[in-house]
Each structure stands twice: as C-alpha cells, then as structure tokens.
Amino acid sequence: MEVRRKLEYIASFFAAFLLVLSLAVTAHSQESSCIKCHTSTKKLIELTRALAAKRPPQKSTETAGEG
C-alpha cells in the first residue's frame, strides 16, 4: 500500500512537471509583437514619428500675463 502511494505521488509529480515544462516551451517559442518593432531601430523611429504626427499640437499653457 505504501509503495503504491509513493508511485502515485511520483507519477503525479512527473505529470505536473511535464505540464509546466510544456507551457514554458510553448511560451518561449511564441514571439511577442512588441519584439518585432522595438528591436528594429528603423521601425521604432518610424512608429515614434507616426505617433507624434497624430497628436494635436500643444497649446501654450500661459494665455495672459507676463512672459
């Protein structure tokens, strides 16, 4: 009885280990869309310029008074 319980414990531990290992391999193999753009300097500059062009021009915070 005790040997069977140990074998069940080892089998469940092994199954959990394989599950965690398979999830880690799957997560590692998928490439993030952020990495595609942010590792290319040219693309990063293009994206930054495009975002800056979409923003409305900033108005002056000072409308009256000195300065």
N, C-alpha and C positions, 0 to 999 in steps of 0.2 A: 504494500500500500504506500509506504513512504517513498519507494523508488519510483512508483508511478507518479506521485505528486511532484517529485523532482523533475521527472521527464516532462510533465505538463508545464512546469514553471520554465524550464529551458526552452521548450517549444514556443511558448507564448512570448518569451523574451526575444527569441530569434525572429519570430514573425513581426514583432514591433520594431526590431532593428532593421529588418528588410523594408518595412513601410517607410520609416524615417529616411533610410538611405535612398529609396526610390524617389521620394519627394525632393530630396536635396539634389539629386541628379537632374530631375525634371526642371527645377527652379534654376539650376546653373546653366542648362542648355538654352533657355529662353533668353533672348537678348532684349533688353529694355529699349523702348523707342527713344528715351532720353539719351542713351549712349550713342545712338546713331548720329544725332545732331551735335551734341555737346563735345564729342571727341574730334569733330572736324572744325577747325578754326574758321574756315571759309563759311561754312553753313551757320555757325554761331554768329558771325558778324552780319550775315545776311538777315538772319532772324531778328537780331537786335535792331537793325536799321528798319526793318519792316514794322516792328512793334512801335518804334519811335515815330514813324510816319503816320501810324493810325491814331496816335494820341492827338487831342486838340492842343493848340498852342496855349501855353500857360499865360494867364493874365497877371499883371502886376498886382501884388498884394497891397501896395500903397497907392491909393487913388487921390489922396489930398494931403496937404501938409508939406512940411519941409523935406528936402532931399529928393 
